Amino acid sequence: PLAEEEAAQQALLAAVVARDGAMAKPLLEILENPSYSNDLRADTMFWLAFLAAEKALGPIQKILTGDDEAVELRTTAVFALAQLDGPKIVPRLMEIARTSKEPELQQAAFFALADHDTPEVRRLFEEILLSP
């Protein structure tokens, strides 16, 4: 396991140095394998979102909805999700902010939403800030 973890760290480093989206497959394998440490999986998730965003959404969503995943890893998934583009990202962040039972996930979603100046986000903040 330690040798596998070190090999996975080397694969992540190679992908980051190369800035190569073609490295998505080995990064996905690291991200989706719960035998790797949450720290390695979190780092991998961030870089996968940066290098191959179109391939990252599904695995990030899976981690977000996985009750068996650590809250810290799911919080990282919120931040990774916020790095992605697309019409479904802001509504998903808003859903997390409104409905998550995990305060850490809600906080991360609100923080990420602060970077999105849209009428929907403004209404969400007003709704929360102005509610009794």
C-alpha positions as CSV (number, residue, x, y, z in Angstrom):
1,P,0.0,0.0,0.0
2,L,2.8,2.5,0.8
3,A,4.5,1.7,-2.5
4,E,1.2,2.1,-4.3
5,E,0.6,5.5,-2.6
6,E,4.1,6.7,-3.6
7,A,3.5,5.5,-7.2
8,A,0.2,7.4,-7.2
9,Q,1.9,10.5,-5.9
10,Q,4.5,10.3,-8.7
11,A,1.7,9.9,-11.3
12,L,0.0,13.0,-9.9
13,L,3.3,14.9,-9.9
14,A,3.9,13.9,-13.5
15,A,0.5,15.1,-14.6
16,V,0.9,18.4,-12.9
17,V,4.4,19.0,-14.2
18,A,3.3,18.1,-17.7
19,R,0.0,20.0,-17.4
20,D,-1.3,17.2,-19.5
21,G,-5.0,16.4,-19.7
22,A,-4.1,13.1,-21.3
23,M,-3.1,12.0,-17.8
24,A,-6.8,12.0,-16.8
25,K,-7.1,8.3,-16.8
26,P,-4.5,7.6,-14.1
27,L,-5.7,10.5,-12.1
28,L,-9.3,9.2,-12.2
29,E,-8.0,5.8,-11.0
30,I,-6.3,7.5,-8.0
31,L,-9.4,9.7,-7.3
32,E,-11.8,6.8,-7.4
33,N,-9.7,4.4,-5.3
34,P,-10.6,4.7,-1.6
35,S,-7.5,2.7,-0.6
36,Y,-5.4,5.9,-1.3
37,S,-5.2,8.5,1.4
38,N,-7.8,11.3,1.4
39,D,-5.0,13.8,1.1
40,L,-3.7,12.2,-2.1
41,R,-7.3,11.9,-3.5
42,A,-8.0,15.5,-2.6
43,D,-4.9,16.8,-4.4
44,T,-5.7,14.6,-7.3
45,M,-9.3,15.9,-7.5
46,F,-8.0,19.5,-7.6
47,W,-5.6,18.8,-10.4
48,L,-8.0,16.7,-12.3
49,A,-10.5,19.5,-12.2
50,F,-7.8,21.8,-13.5
51,L,-6.3,19.5,-16.2
52,A,-9.3,17.6,-17.4
53,A,-12.5,19.4,-16.2
54,E,-14.8,17.5,-18.5
55,K,-13.7,14.2,-17.1
56,A,-13.7,15.4,-13.5
57,L,-17.4,16.3,-13.0
58,G,-18.8,12.7,-12.7
59,P,-16.2,11.5,-10.1
60,I,-16.5,14.8,-8.1
61,Q,-20.3,14.4,-8.0
62,K,-19.9,10.8,-6.9
63,I,-17.6,11.9,-4.0
64,L,-20.1,14.6,-3.0
65,T,-22.9,12.2,-2.8
66,G,-20.9,9.4,-1.2
67,D,-21.9,9.2,2.5
68,D,-19.0,6.8,3.0
69,E,-16.5,9.5,2.0
70,A,-14.8,11.6,4.7
71,V,-16.3,15.1,5.2
72,E,-12.9,16.6,4.4
73,L,-12.7,14.9,1.0
74,R,-16.3,15.9,0.2
75,T,-15.5,19.5,1.2
76,T,-12.6,19.4,-1.2
77,A,-15.0,18.1,-3.8
78,V,-17.1,21.3,-3.3
79,F,-14.1,23.5,-4.1
80,A,-13.1,21.3,-7.0
81,L,-16.7,21.5,-8.4
82,A,-16.5,25.3,-8.1
83,Q,-13.4,25.2,-10.4
84,L,-15.4,23.6,-13.2
85,D,-17.4,25.5,-15.9
86,G,-20.9,24.7,-17.1
87,P,-24.5,25.6,-16.6
88,K,-25.0,23.0,-13.8
89,I,-22.2,24.1,-11.5
90,V,-23.8,27.1,-9.8
91,P,-27.2,25.4,-9.3
92,R,-25.4,22.4,-7.8
93,L,-23.4,24.6,-5.4
94,M,-26.6,26.4,-4.5
95,E,-28.2,23.0,-3.8
96,I,-25.4,22.1,-1.5
97,A,-25.5,25.4,0.3
98,R,-29.3,25.1,0.9
99,T,-29.7,21.4,1.7
100,S,-26.5,19.8,2.9
101,K,-26.6,18.4,6.4
102,E,-22.9,18.9,6.8
103,P,-22.0,22.4,7.9
104,E,-18.5,22.1,6.3
105,L,-20.1,21.4,2.9
106,Q,-22.5,24.3,3.3
107,Q,-19.7,26.7,4.2
108,A,-17.6,25.6,1.3
109,A,-20.5,26.0,-1.1
110,F,-21.3,29.5,0.2
111,F,-17.6,30.4,-0.1
112,A,-17.5,29.1,-3.7
113,L,-20.7,30.9,-4.6
114,A,-19.3,34.2,-3.5
115,D,-17.2,34.1,-6.7
116,H,-20.3,33.9,-8.9
117,D,-22.1,37.3,-9.3
118,T,-25.3,36.1,-10.8
119,P,-28.9,37.1,-9.9
120,E,-29.6,33.6,-8.6
121,V,-26.7,33.7,-6.2
122,R,-27.5,37.2,-5.0
123,R,-31.1,36.1,-4.3
124,L,-29.8,33.1,-2.3
125,F,-27.6,35.3,-0.2
126,E,-30.4,37.8,0.3
127,E,-32.8,35.0,1.2
128,I,-30.4,33.7,3.9
129,L,-29.2,37.0,5.2
130,L,-32.6,38.6,5.4
131,S,-34.5,35.6,6.9
132,P,-35.4,35.9,10.5
